[in-house]
């Protein structure tokens, strides 16, 4: 193969590679949030395709949202020792349950409290960009009680195409039980995440809430294996637990699964001396391309000279 043919093919390959790199870069760019723009929220509460009319829904403004998508607790919620770090779907669910319980105990004033329409929906307009807690009261229908789970909703939300959607629609998940159940129970367990437990408190105080009011207070410690069970509770009430006072230097997260509450106290690790690299590095690409091209040209030049020497 002649050298000029090889050079033409190399040029075409480099051009294609360059175009590919340029086209890939914007795919990693994310549209910033317009924090000056208002949005809306549509909440649906239904079961088996039938909307619950007249269900009470409350919405709280939990955190502000930056143009880059970071959260900052706002208002009364700024006093709570919770964290947005390393949240998966179960973590977001537990965080919603945690904030719902504290908001109920402390009688925080919601941004909106309203009833759902005949189709089981509630629409709220003119909402500032931010993170919102959506809660609801238990709803009785046909001999059953449907209790909506609290959830955290971001306005705007991320659309399927990767853009921000300022008209957000969500559906309430719920727990279900019949009205003929007279008594129930609740159990609480304590989990520590603090790398060995140096300076860990010897005990914590847990409050049991009945419809938002403190019904009982217990101490958890090594003596009771950091757990406690309440028996013979009224099944028609909404039961929650909170940690009375979060230990200094820790965050709290309270997850509920059925009748079990798990309170997790986490002591955040100190930040590393060097920030981790989380994005793609594009600056080495042209350097590597240039170096590779130089090696190819050098190799071709050597081969061409060797060919000329053999032809003599």
NORSULCOR-V436071 format. One record per pair of residues at least 6 apart in sequence whose ideal C-beta (glycine too) atoms are under 6 Angstrom apart, sorted by the first residue. I is the first residue (numbers start at 0). J is the second residue. If there is no record, write none. Layout:
# NORSULCOR-V436071
I;J  I;J
This chain:
# NORSULCOR-V436071
2;299  2;303  20;284  30;162  31;66  32;66  32;163  34;66  34;128  37;125  38;126  38;154  38;155  38;165  39;124  39;166  40;123  40;126  40;167  41;122  41;168  42;56  42;121  42;133  42;169  43;119  43;120  43;170  44;51  44;54  44;115  44;119  44;147  44;171  45;119  50;118  50;119  51;119  51;138  52;117  53;114  54;115  54;138  55;136  56;121  56;135  57;109  57;112  57;134  58;109  58;110  58;111  58;131  58;133  59;102  59;109  59;110  59;132  60;110  60;129  60;131  61;76  61;130  61;132  62;70  62;71  62;72  62;73  62;130  63;71  63;73  63;129  64;128  64;129  70;83  70;130  75;107  79;101  80;245  80;250  80;251  81;250  82;250  91;151  93;252  93;254  95;149  95;150  95;151  96;149  96;253  96;255  97;252  97;253  98;132  99;134  99;149  100;239  100;241  101;241  103;211  104;208  104;241  111;123  113;121  115;121  126;154  130;153  131;152  132;151  133;150  133;152  134;149  135;147  137;144  137;146  138;145  142;178  143;177  144;176  144;178  145;173  145;175  146;173  146;174  147;171  147;173  148;172  152;169  154;167  155;163  155;164  155;165  156;164  156;167  158;164  180;234  182;231  183;232  183;234  184;230  184;258  185;229  185;238  185;258  186;228  186;259  187;205  187;227  187;240  187;260  188;226  188;261  189;219  189;225  189;262  190;261  190;263  191;264  192;265  193;199  193;266  200;246  202;218  202;220  203;219  203;242  204;218  204;243  205;217  205;219  205;240  206;213  206;216  206;241  206;243  207;214  207;215  207;240  208;239  209;236  210;236  210;237  217;227  219;225  240;260  242;251  242;262  245;251  248;266  249;264  249;266  250;265  251;264  252;263  253;262  254;261
